[in-house]
Amino acid sequence: METILSLKDSIDYSSGATVSKIITKNKNGSTTLFSFDKGQNLSEHTAPFDASVLVLEGQCDISIAGESHLLSAGQLITMPANVPHALEAVTAFKMLLIMIKA
């Protein structure tokens, strides 16, 4: 069934925390909304699949293979599979993570 969402209005912030909300998930991939309070982070890790991050609100610093990228609302970055990456909230921010498995 079709669903129309206002992405940045579909998830709220939580003080001192990171919040996630799965929008779609199947064997081929997923789309997940995240909200990060300022200063929250995801430590360096790898993923077995390509992923893209679309910043919906605020700013974040995404490090891919040790290279830092400052992103703001409306910007998208692609993270290649099996490459170390990390994320830190420069301000409170919201993002959509798009993971494609096949």
C-alpha positions in Angstrom: 0.0 0.0 0.0 1.2 3.5 -0.8 2.3 5.7 2.1 3.1 9.4 2.0 5.4 10.6 4.8 6.8 13.9 5.8 10.2 12.4 6.7 11.5 15.0 9.1 8.1 15.1 10.9 7.9 11.3 11.2 10.6 11.1 14.0 11.2 13.2 17.1 14.3 14.0 19.1 15.1 12.6 22.5 17.4 14.5 24.8 20.8 12.9 24.9 19.8 10.1 22.7 19.6 8.6 19.2 16.2 7.5 17.9 15.5 5.2 15.0 12.4 4.2 13.1 12.2 1.6 10.3 10.2 2.9 7.3 10.7 -0.1 5.0 12.6 -3.4 5.3 12.8 -6.4 3.1 15.4 -8.9 1.7 16.7 -6.3 -0.7 17.3 -3.5 1.8 15.8 -1.0 4.2 15.1 2.7 4.8 15.4 3.9 8.4 14.8 7.3 9.9 17.2 8.5 12.6 17.3 11.5 14.9 20.4 12.4 16.9 20.7 14.9 19.7 23.7 17.2 19.4 26.9 15.4 20.3 25.5 11.9 19.8 27.4 9.6 17.5 27.8 6.2 15.8 31.3 4.8 16.4 33.3 3.6 13.4 32.0 0.4 11.8 31.5 -1.2 8.5 28.5 -2.5 6.6 28.4 -5.3 4.1 26.3 -3.3 1.7 26.3 0.2 0.1 24.4 2.8 2.0 23.3 6.4 1.5 22.5 9.0 4.1 20.1 11.9 3.3 20.3 14.7 5.9 16.8 16.0 6.6 17.5 18.6 9.3 20.5 20.0 11.1 24.2 19.1 10.5 26.4 16.0 10.9 30.0 15.0 10.4 30.4 11.7 8.6 33.8 10.1 8.4 34.4 7.6 5.6 37.8 5.8 5.5 39.1 8.6 7.8 37.9 11.5 5.6 35.5 13.9 7.3 32.4 15.2 5.5 30.2 18.0 7.0 26.7 17.5 5.7 23.6 19.8 6.1 19.9 19.4 5.4 19.2 18.4 1.8 22.6 16.8 1.2 23.2 13.1 0.5 26.3 11.0 0.8 27.0 7.4 -0.3 29.1 5.1 1.8 30.6 2.1 0.0 30.3 -1.4 1.4 33.0 -2.7 3.7 34.6 0.8 4.2 34.9 2.1 7.8 32.6 5.0 8.6 31.4 6.9 11.6 29.0 9.7 12.3 28.7 12.6 14.8 25.8 15.1 15.3 27.3 18.6 15.0 23.8 19.9 15.8 20.6 17.9 16.6 19.9 16.4 13.2 17.7 13.9 11.4 18.6 11.6 8.5 17.2 8.9 6.3 19.5 5.8 5.9 19.0 3.9 2.7 20.6 0.4 2.6 20.6 -1.6 -0.6 21.5 -5.2 -0.3 20.8 -6.4 -3.8 
